[in-house]
Structure formats: C-alpha cells, structure tokens
C-alpha cells in the first residue's frame, strides 16, 4: 500500500504508478450507488433502462477486441488517452440531459452508454498491458501480482469513498440537514455525476503523462490501412489462441457466466435496496462496506490461486454466487449480507482472470487477450440483459412498477445461473489443471 505513495518497488516506474491512479479514478464513480434510481428519476422506464445497458454492452462487444488489437499494434497509451477523453464526454451528456425530456433524454442517455462502452473497450486491457510491459522492460514482471493487489486495494478505498459520498450528496434530506438548506431531489440529482465529471478530467491528465514502453515486437505501420489490417490479423490469431488454449478458454468462459449475472444485478441494485426498505442515504454505505471488504480480496485471492486450480476457484465462486442469488429472492427487509458477498465475489473473479491471463499471454498479444476476455464478458452480460429486459418488461406491465417487476424477476436470474454454471462445471471439471507457474 505505501509503495504507491512512496513510489517504491514496482511503483518507482511512472507508468505503473499512473496506471494505479487511473484505475482508481476511472472506476470509483459516485453515481454507482444510485445508478438505476438516477436514470428512473430522469424519466426512463424499465425497458428503456435495459435498452441503454444493452447498447453499452453492444458497444463493448463491437469495440473490445479491435481496440485491444489496435493497442497491441500502435501502442497502449493512445487507447487509454482516448478512453479518458470519451469518459469526459459521456459524463457531460448526463449533466446536460433534460429530465423527463422524452426522445431527447433517451437519445442522450443512449449516446452516453454508447460512449461509455467505447471508453471501457478502449481502456480494457490496454491500461494493464501498459503497466505490465513497463515491468517487463525493467525486468520486474514478477512483481505484477503485487501491482495488481496494491491497485485493487487502492481502488477499494476509492470505491469506499465514492459510494458514501455519492449516496449522501444525492439525498436532499441529508444535505438540508447538514447545511441547513432547502435542496430538492431535482437539485441534488446530478451532483454525483458532476463529481465523476471532474474525475474524468483528472483521468485524461493522468493518461497524457503516460509513456509507451519500448517493445521489440512492434512493427510500426505508417498507414492507417496497414494498421487496421495488422490489428485484424492479430484479433483473429488471438481469438483462436484463446479458445485453443484450454486454461485460457476455461478462465474466459467460466468468468463470463459469473460476471454476467453479478453485473446484471449491479445495474439494478439501487432499486433492490428500495425493495428491502433501505433509506437512500444508506445505499452508499453498503457499497462502502463492500469496498472495505474488497481491500482484503487480493490477499485471499492470491492464497487461493496459489493453492487451488483455476477450475476449483471458479467452482467455489459459482457456488458462493448461487447461494447469494437464492438469498436475494425473498427480498427480506434490511437483509444486505448476500449483496455484499455477491459484490465481493466479483473482485475475486477479476483478480483470478487477470492474474492467470497475464501470465499465459505473450506481450505481443496481451492487450488483445484481455480484450477477448472483456468481449466475452460483455457478450454474456448483453445477452442476459436482453432476456432479463423482456422478462421484467412483461412483469412491469402487470405490476405497474419497476420494483414489483424486479421482485418477480429474481427467481429467473437464479435459475439461469444454476443451469449454465452447472453445465460448465460438468464439462470442464475433469479438465482442471494446476495454476500456471
């Protein structure tokens, strides 16, 4: 932890340092604890909300691998700078979107999700590869797990602060009590978004100060057409490598199933909090508790990865997620423990996939491999979101509210996860291997 602040160990390298701070500020977004409520308050209904998220997933699906291949072809810095610039624009759109603005509101929200997906695709893989290749350049690649663990801990701190601040500044009752003002929900609605807008500007400044590591495998292409052709060849070659490499395929497919269902719940978690009768100011504290627990995830994950095979760890995660999904179905008032455990499992899954794939992949295709993983994750999430939107849309017409539709849709989510992960483990359990050395 102190290595990042004191610029010691692997963080003596500027790129590695900047990667850590970029990761913290890019991911700790203050509007997360009220994500679904925010868009519903703007005037969207359930179908429009899930349409937005499908657009977000589709943007990543279409751009994830090409962006990774371009990063491997022309350099990683260009992609992370581009990702930061898109983040600035996407947050500006939410600040300017008119409340109850009809088609104008929907268009701006969809454009926001489109740019957000493009930003995620551009940053995914490229930021980690930039840091990892810097370590390789200096012969310190064996320190990558330390970088990953430290970055995740700092990201947990950032998330902790963002969740508390985001929920509190969204709640006009809290601000009126604190400052003796007369704020309304209309006034406080966009404060969390404004905070993230400032973060996006800082992210852009950070990425502009990064440096492209020296890589012998790069063959600079002077023309755009040659660059695109090189990126296409790398994309096809890397995709084939992922699915021909048993361990890589297991990691990508297994984490896809876990990620899709966890992320699908994350998008509607604030509406679920209302179902279990939590006050709005408490939403951020749940996220903060999750972030605090996430501080310890890297230590636990490193120990489990060293002791057990990836398939065993995936089975453990799948079982934990399934128990949590089943516990969510009754929507017991104030029962938040399953939610906290579910979000913690997501951090473990991220550490497992990143640690394994970075070791398996060669530097010439590392960003593309990580992008293939991201592509698979978002394909799974987009497919589940599309089906779930249809299910909730039917229930909303019967129940008359997003909350009632969500309550009836929870069992379907648990059933989907139980069937798909059961099939996956039945097929791949016998092929489990030891962790890569």
Steps between C-alpha positions, in 0.01 A plus 500: 500500500767753598710410196264696277517814713876476556565400135694192605515143370318458166344847545835668451410468130282792394271296273420253776427783742276681255321178411406451866362855539319480166339171604381651828349816352357334191308236696395676824189676366280681749176435310530120534302471827201672335559382142155358421315757711684781320381393156148427622494849658603650168187349350593161350290185545627146556517406131686820410739447790593150386514620137770745610698227668469277193642785290786528750573127476466504120751786473754303700418184305574673169804699615666291772721274290574752222607754762728245667649402167557864411667549839731205428566641153548876547551525875302493822529869595287615206215280618499607866513867402208441264309318777546794736384750239185294438437492876501880506239517222276225643478671838430837337201342323349388831550846646311658208226238442153654557286341772180350353630609161335228293691390191773760562567352844499144365734595215748670734491208743557247222787712366641511851493121522649468152794725588536331838524160333753631249703646788492172692607313188788737434629487859443127554824309464698799373547655845618177662720413203663843516594441862599135451723576200671772702589237759622266224713782359680528834507128581242532779214298352506270806361796698176515301288326763621756754400782265162340441438444872606852599293657222193301600541610862528865402204455267305361795585815697390717208181300462438526875517879489301528175215283626452698821539841340282411200206381708520786750516783245212343307274511808352852544389419856858438608634813328222714647577363846874556454492848350160631611395547137183416308635280221254289300562170323512689169793703633698208645425258216815578302750573778649145492534532121677835536753340736579229244527764227784662697663155540484448124703817442761378750509160325569673169786694652648181653495307173662786309802463732541127430782370282489222243742222609765383256378177337709303252192322363345821359538555128382858447258538208509843337159474334159465664403219264807299591432558869142377466610194303761418765242547776254269320759226458599531866134486609431179309824339610445590865137386505609166357778476760260566790259225401776254411674552834303290753579705810434833327169371362391376843584832663319706235187284482474432874536863602255600225221311675578651839554853370177516299269421790687710758520802271135464403406529867741791552314708240175475696633471855378845610144402407545179700609708800162671485332158496665407828399837648842663530512883518681664207782643711600144597557382141853635494589344834423155359735569213755632747483184710549299182800713411647454847468123470646525150814633664569146624397320179845512332668330798238224510497465121879466479497224764218307328655536154832365626335205674216396268448464125306765306208261449477430874501873571230555237287229659541662840398839358202355313371330814534819702319706235216249470440500876486881496257511205267258679519707819397813308171353373286554815611869517512488880499856644849628591666172393817631330752223576435305173550821301832575667629145445385509137694817428808365679493192277529731200837630624631146549393409147679805356822416683488135391446581132758779482770308685458187287461660157790745543729206572371292211511772234806613307576873504422530128136406561444572870261794456305305239467196728364718779267660248374158390415437864320833519319424175378168636389658828300769324350255253374296794376808684331643190321173424379465858394867515299460180314195633458655845363821348229298326415314820484816712311686227222241512493508880499883509186513287335271757645650818501865395841581655871421445525363856217252458641381168845456654362294788331258260811479280749398769419124491557494123849642544594235758362222281700617198820508701448158656441332163784669307771464765394144573552409135835682490638326807373162383690541173823655626549363851682190380738718297613706798869577510737643753558878508759626249847533643 
